[in-house]
């Protein structure tokens, strides 16, 4: 048996300044030579051990020298859920990875931008540290295409939890986000979206990996609020994602168009832990800005 090696990790929460808010993620810093070829089964077992909403595995890319932009360092990244499901994109874990890389001094002072290359679909996410101390990641924006309520009224069991709201819109994402479902509700009761106790497992009937429920914000500090449920990818007892960055690839363009918003605005995910996002749009991208809070640092042994 080969000797075990110590591999560093960190756990931080994204889109919050509190370790008890936002969405946590573990980041495992692999050695580009020894660990880059670890099989998916091993990485999945590591993610299951961490039992965080997402575990990101990062290592220096062999393509770093080919990066077109000066002041940019390139990393490979993989995102794996606590059920050992590898996904093609994850915003909050990438924000956490970026903050950890800068905090640990893993790049030189001349580096201002990080470029993360996803494994599953070749996606590239750029990240930077803002002058205000927050971090920003740029994700691809997606249009949302209207669709009828899924066959057999699959939405009805879950929407009854919201006291029979009006369904304003149901749609799915475009290329790369086809497995994302967005539902805008007009709530008729006295509760706000965040005040409902929701059985996330009910969303399994839609067949979508990511199920987003959204309403206009009840307060002026955000343009809209949302919650996200993924019983397919997350453990049954934690199937609500606390702050889903990639959901805003659909949410930000949707609400910008609906409300006539400018290029920059704010949003809030109203889960139990909650999180605040600054959003900025251009023609092709959605930039998400947020704080991070360190929960733990340490080593695992492989």
Backbone torsions as a table, in degrees:
resi	resn	phi	psi	omega
1	UNK	NA	128.3	179.7
2	UNK	-70.9	148.1	-178.3
3	UNK	-64.8	148.7	178.5
4	UNK	-73.6	147.8	177.2
5	UNK	-114.9	143.2	176.9
6	UNK	-83.0	129.9	179.3
7	UNK	-123.9	124.3	-175.9
8	UNK	-73.4	151.4	174.7
9	UNK	-144.6	163.2	170.5
10	UNK	-141.9	155.3	174.4
11	UNK	-126.9	124.8	177.5
12	UNK	-137.1	162.9	177.7
13	UNK	-107.8	138.8	-175.1
14	UNK	-102.5	149.4	176.6
15	UNK	64.6	39.3	178.2
16	UNK	-163.3	160.2	171.9
17	UNK	-106.7	12.0	-179.3
18	UNK	-121.5	137.3	176.2
19	UNK	-67.8	-9.2	-180.0
20	UNK	-104.6	6.0	177.0
21	UNK	-121.8	-175.7	176.3
22	UNK	64.9	-159.8	-177.0
23	UNK	-119.6	115.8	-178.3
24	UNK	-74.6	154.7	171.8
25	UNK	-150.9	145.0	171.7
26	UNK	-94.4	144.1	175.7
27	UNK	-125.1	122.3	179.0
28	UNK	-107.5	125.1	-175.6
29	UNK	-96.0	97.3	-176.9
30	UNK	-80.1	155.6	172.8
31	UNK	-83.2	126.1	-172.8
32	UNK	-61.1	-27.7	-179.2
33	UNK	-87.0	-51.3	-171.2
34	UNK	-83.1	-30.7	-168.6
35	UNK	-109.5	-13.1	-174.6
36	UNK	-62.1	-23.4	-177.5
37	UNK	-97.4	10.8	177.0
38	UNK	-58.4	136.7	-176.2
39	UNK	-76.0	161.5	-176.3
40	UNK	-61.4	-32.3	-179.9
41	UNK	-64.0	-42.8	179.0
42	UNK	-65.5	-46.0	179.1
43	UNK	-62.4	-38.9	178.1
44	UNK	-62.1	-40.8	179.0
45	UNK	-65.4	-37.4	176.7
46	UNK	-62.8	-45.2	179.7
47	UNK	-62.7	-39.3	177.2
48	UNK	-62.8	-40.0	178.2
49	UNK	-62.4	-40.4	-178.8
50	UNK	-69.4	-36.9	-178.9
51	UNK	53.2	38.2	170.9
52	UNK	-95.4	160.3	179.0
53	UNK	-54.4	-28.2	174.4
54	UNK	-156.6	146.0	170.4
55	UNK	-119.3	126.5	177.1
56	UNK	-103.6	133.8	176.0
57	UNK	-109.9	120.8	-175.9
58	UNK	-126.5	148.5	173.1
59	UNK	-157.2	155.3	-177.5
60	UNK	-61.2	132.5	-177.4
61	UNK	-78.5	141.6	173.7
62	UNK	-70.8	-10.9	179.3
63	UNK	-92.9	6.7	-175.6
64	UNK	-54.6	-42.3	-176.4
65	UNK	-67.5	-15.6	-179.3
66	UNK	-93.1	1.1	-178.8
67	UNK	-60.9	132.8	-173.8
68	UNK	-73.0	-29.0	-171.9
69	UNK	-98.7	134.2	172.7
70	UNK	-68.5	152.0	179.2
71	UNK	75.7	17.5	-178.0
72	UNK	-120.3	133.7	173.0
73	UNK	-112.3	140.6	-174.0
74	UNK	-111.1	135.0	178.5
75	UNK	-130.2	145.2	167.8
76	UNK	-84.8	147.9	-178.9
77	UNK	-144.8	142.1	173.1
78	UNK	-130.4	143.4	-177.5
79	UNK	-119.5	124.9	-177.4
80	UNK	-133.0	132.3	-177.7
81	UNK	-80.3	168.6	178.6
82	UNK	-70.8	-1.9	171.2
83	UNK	-102.7	15.8	178.4
84	UNK	67.5	25.5	176.5
85	UNK	-93.7	121.3	176.7
86	UNK	-84.8	133.1	-178.4
87	UNK	-115.7	163.1	-172.7
88	UNK	-87.3	-14.4	179.6
89	UNK	-161.4	145.2	174.0
90	UNK	-152.0	119.0	-177.2
91	UNK	-76.6	-49.5	-171.5
92	UNK	-67.1	-36.5	179.3
93	UNK	-70.1	-29.6	176.7
94	UNK	-71.7	-39.3	175.2
95	UNK	-59.8	-44.2	178.0
96	UNK	-63.6	-42.4	179.4
97	UNK	-61.6	-42.9	180.0
98	UNK	-62.9	-45.7	-178.8
99	UNK	-63.3	-38.0	-179.7
100	UNK	-68.3	-39.2	179.6
101	UNK	-63.5	-45.1	178.0
102	UNK	-66.3	-42.9	-176.9
103	UNK	-64.9	-35.3	-177.8
104	UNK	-84.5	-2.4	-179.9
105	UNK	66.6	33.7	-178.4
106	UNK	-78.9	-6.4	174.5
107	UNK	-129.5	156.1	-179.4
108	UNK	-71.7	166.1	-178.1
109	UNK	-63.5	-22.7	180.0
110	UNK	-76.1	-12.0	-178.4
111	UNK	-85.7	121.4	178.8
112	UNK	-112.9	-16.1	-176.5
113	UNK	-133.4	138.9	173.9
114	UNK	-109.5	141.4	178.7
115	UNK	-120.2	113.4	-179.8
116	UNK	-99.5	127.5	179.9
117	UNK	-106.3	115.1	179.0
118	UNK	-73.1	149.3	-175.4
119	UNK	-83.7	-39.4	-167.9
120	UNK	-73.3	-39.9	-176.5
121	UNK	-129.7	11.9	178.6
122	UNK	71.6	16.7	-179.0
123	UNK	-64.7	148.3	178.0
124	UNK	-121.5	124.8	177.7
125	UNK	-117.7	125.6	177.8
126	UNK	-99.7	143.0	-177.5
127	UNK	-136.0	149.7	178.7
128	UNK	-151.3	159.1	174.1
129	UNK	-95.7	127.7	-176.0
130	UNK	-85.3	157.3	178.2
131	UNK	-58.5	-25.7	180.0
132	UNK	-82.2	4.8	178.9
133	UNK	89.3	-9.5	177.1
134	UNK	-83.0	171.9	179.2
135	UNK	-117.5	151.1	-178.1
136	UNK	-131.4	136.2	173.3
137	UNK	-123.9	148.5	178.9
138	UNK	-111.6	120.7	-179.8
139	UNK	-115.6	156.6	177.1
140	UNK	-68.0	135.6	177.1
141	UNK	-83.0	156.3	-179.0
142	UNK	-137.2	136.1	168.3
143	UNK	-69.8	160.2	177.6
144	UNK	-119.7	124.3	-173.3
145	UNK	-102.5	124.6	-176.9
146	UNK	-62.7	144.5	175.3
147	UNK	-145.2	162.2	176.0
148	UNK	-72.2	159.8	174.8
149	UNK	-57.4	133.3	-176.5
150	UNK	-49.4	150.1	-176.0
151	UNK	-51.9	142.6	179.2
152	UNK	75.2	20.1	-179.9
153	UNK	50.9	48.0	-175.8
154	UNK	-62.1	-23.0	-179.4
155	UNK	-77.0	-24.7	-169.8
156	UNK	-60.2	-43.0	-179.8
157	UNK	-57.0	-38.7	-177.7
158	UNK	-80.3	-33.4	-176.6
159	UNK	-75.4	-20.7	174.5
160	UNK	-61.7	-23.5	178.2
161	UNK	-64.7	-21.3	-179.4
162	UNK	-99.4	25.1	175.5
163	UNK	60.3	50.3	174.8
164	UNK	51.9	62.0	179.8
165	UNK	-74.7	164.6	168.5
166	UNK	-76.4	133.4	176.1
167	UNK	-89.2	108.6	-176.6
168	UNK	-80.5	-39.2	-175.0
169	UNK	-157.6	142.3	169.8
170	UNK	-133.4	127.7	-179.7
171	UNK	-157.9	164.5	177.9
172	UNK	-118.1	161.7	-177.8
173	UNK	-75.2	168.6	178.3
174	UNK	-86.4	-159.0	-176.6
175	UNK	-52.8	129.3	-176.8
176	UNK	89.5	-16.5	-178.7
177	UNK	-129.5	27.0	-178.6
178	UNK	-63.5	-23.6	-179.2
179	UNK	-95.9	20.4	175.2
180	UNK	-107.5	127.9	177.0
181	UNK	-112.5	130.8	179.0
182	UNK	-117.4	129.3	-179.6
183	UNK	-127.2	118.1	172.3
184	UNK	-95.5	131.9	-179.7
185	UNK	-116.9	151.7	167.9
186	UNK	-112.8	103.8	-174.6
187	UNK	-77.4	131.6	-175.8
188	UNK	-98.5	-17.0	-179.2
189	UNK	-81.2	-170.8	180.0
190	UNK	-89.3	-6.7	-178.8
191	UNK	-87.4	151.8	169.6
192	UNK	-89.2	169.5	-176.2
193	UNK	-56.2	-39.0	-176.7
194	UNK	-75.0	-11.8	-176.4
195	UNK	-88.9	-6.8	-178.5
196	UNK	-85.0	138.7	168.4
197	UNK	-85.6	120.0	-170.3
198	UNK	-116.3	133.0	172.0
199	UNK	-84.3	96.3	-176.2
200	UNK	-60.6	-29.9	-177.7
201	UNK	-60.5	-26.0	180.0
202	UNK	-61.9	-23.7	-178.8
203	UNK	-76.2	-7.6	177.8
204	UNK	-61.1	-28.9	-175.7
205	UNK	-67.2	-16.4	179.1
206	UNK	-74.6	-25.7	-176.8
207	UNK	82.4	-1.1	179.9
208	UNK	-91.3	145.6	178.2
209	UNK	-68.1	-43.6	-176.8
210	UNK	-118.5	124.4	-179.5
211	UNK	-120.1	112.9	-174.6
212	UNK	-107.9	128.9	173.8
213	UNK	-115.9	132.3	-173.3
214	UNK	-142.7	152.2	174.2
215	UNK	-142.7	167.0	168.9
216	UNK	-60.5	151.8	-179.7
217	UNK	-74.4	136.8	176.8
218	UNK	-79.5	-6.6	-178.7
219	UNK	-126.7	154.9	-174.9
220	UNK	-77.1	-5.8	-177.3
221	UNK	-82.8	-1.0	176.6
222	UNK	-146.4	151.7	178.9
223	UNK	-82.7	-31.0	178.4
224	UNK	-154.4	163.9	176.3
225	UNK	-127.2	161.4	-177.5
226	UNK	-156.0	165.2	168.8
227	UNK	-139.0	154.4	-178.5
228	UNK	-134.1	137.1	-177.5
229	UNK	-128.1	133.9	-179.0
230	UNK	-141.8	73.0	179.5
231	UNK	-66.9	-16.5	178.3
232	UNK	-73.4	-39.0	-172.7
233	UNK	-102.4	-20.8	-174.4
234	UNK	-110.8	158.0	179.5
235	UNK	-59.1	149.1	-174.2
236	UNK	-57.1	-34.8	-177.5
237	UNK	-88.2	-1.3	176.8
238	UNK	-139.5	46.5	-173.2
239	UNK	-85.6	0.3	170.1
240	UNK	-94.7	124.9	176.9
241	UNK	-80.6	129.2	-170.1
242	UNK	-69.3	-41.8	173.4
243	UNK	-148.5	109.9	-176.6
244	UNK	-99.4	109.0	179.6
245	UNK	-64.9	-46.2	-174.4
246	UNK	-67.3	-23.1	175.9
247	UNK	-59.6	-27.6	-178.5
248	UNK	-78.3	-6.6	169.9
249	UNK	-64.3	-29.2	174.8
250	UNK	-94.4	-45.0	-173.4
251	UNK	-62.1	-44.6	-175.0
252	UNK	-63.0	-50.7	177.3
253	UNK	-63.9	-35.7	-178.8
254	UNK	-61.1	-51.0	-177.1
255	UNK	-75.5	-31.2	175.3
256	UNK	-58.9	-45.4	-179.9
257	UNK	-68.2	-42.4	-175.4
258	UNK	-69.6	-40.9	-175.0
259	UNK	-98.1	-2.5	-178.5
260	UNK	65.1	40.1	-177.5
261	UNK	-76.8	161.4	175.0
262	UNK	-77.1	-160.4	-178.0
263	UNK	-78.4	-21.7	-177.5
264	UNK	-126.7	134.7	177.5
265	UNK	-162.3	176.0	-174.5
266	UNK	-118.2	154.7	177.6
267	UNK	-141.6	162.6	178.0
268	UNK	-138.4	134.9	171.5
269	UNK	-96.0	124.5	-167.7
270	UNK	-103.8	45.8	172.6
271	UNK	-75.8	-176.9	179.2
272	UNK	-58.9	-44.2	179.6
273	UNK	-82.0	-37.1	176.0
274	UNK	74.1	157.2	178.5
275	UNK	-164.0	152.0	-177.2
276	UNK	-117.4	133.6	-177.6
277	UNK	-126.8	132.8	166.5
278	UNK	-93.3	132.8	-174.3
279	UNK	-120.3	140.8	176.2
280	UNK	-140.9	129.2	-175.6
281	UNK	-115.0	143.8	163.1
282	UNK	-128.3	-163.9	-172.0
283	UNK	-63.5	-33.7	-172.7
284	UNK	-120.0	-16.2	-169.8
285	UNK	-127.7	158.7	169.1
286	UNK	-120.7	119.1	176.8
287	UNK	-93.8	129.5	179.2
288	UNK	-112.6	125.6	179.9
289	UNK	-114.6	137.8	178.7
290	UNK	-166.8	166.6	175.8
291	UNK	-88.9	167.4	172.6
292	UNK	-136.0	153.5	179.1
293	UNK	-132.5	125.1	-178.7
294	UNK	-72.0	133.8	176.1
295	UNK	-105.6	-43.7	-176.6
296	UNK	-158.7	151.9	170.1
297	UNK	-132.2	149.0	180.0
298	UNK	-179.7	-158.0	-180.0
299	UNK	-135.3	145.1	166.6
300	UNK	-112.8	166.3	-176.1
301	UNK	-122.7	126.5	-178.2
302	UNK	-114.3	NA	NA
